[in-house]
């Protein structure tokens, strides 16, 4: 019996408008790749959910390309998972690559959503995550901060660049008044919102709060200016959007060597899959550049794959950006649970079929 590939989708609805400096999201469409073998009774599921405003493959013809992938795959009438699966999807379709890769991994592991065998997937250990504070008015952001601190988070990440900068500074000041750097790690994410002439001044103002890091202070594509900021910034700089679309190994090495950031932030949906993220990890590690993994608003299917892959590395107590599973009121029900600032997987809990 040949392997068969099909797809389905779900429109994920946010519990609140998720705002960044690029605008607000109220809905996010996730596409699911279902790889099955009826004779064996196994189905592996992967998620391809390109993100508006960021993903190279967020295009009107995404479903057309997805449909063509299924047709081409089924035409091959494969009896086993192909070793050369990457050749089936071009690099400019990173979310689709991530979806196919994780569907194949899930199938190979018996279609049980346990893509890797580690302490996390066995339910023996959680992964520390940062609490994400979304943009909004001051009252909305303060409410999120209070709740995250009450829930036991020891690392908060605040989106900045979408409201008045002085208000954002006041919010950070209010956090530090109740939680010192020894008690709480603070990260901020500007999503490229700072204008280049203002960036150094704003970074110096942010340094008052002993921040762990700032993600992408200026827009991507300005390597020389970014490198200069990395040399002078009193706040360690992490690259995020800067990595998107840089799929050539030589270009990746050139970017890291020229810019020399403190960290890279890895989102497999935007980079082309887990193996693509692993390549960035290897190159960053060789240059003593830190890293952490982050979900990109996937449903629990994609979040689960990223979390289990992250647990393959010795991340220890270093907070990962894997807390987006609670954003939707119609997420795929799963064994993923958040407690005490950690993400856990309960292997005996059940999964909902995404379609």
Secondary structure, DSSP 8 states (H G I E B T S, - for coil): ---EEEEEEEEEEEEEEEEETTEEEEEEEEEEEEEEETTTTEEEEEEE---TTT-TT-STTHHHHHHHHHHHHHHH--SS--TTGGGGS-TT-HHHHHHHHHHHHHHHTTSSS--S-STTTTTS--EEB-EEE-B--HHHHHHHHHHHHHTT-SEEEEE-SSS-HHHHHHHHHHHHHHS-TTT-EEEEE-TTBS-HHHHHHHHHHHGGG--SEEE--B-TT-HHHHHHHHHH-SS-EEESGGGTT--SHHHHHHHHHHH--SEEEE-HHHHTSHHHHHHHHHHHHHTT-EEEEB--S--HHHHHHHHHHHTTS--TT--BB--GGGSBTT----SEEEETTEEEE-TTS------
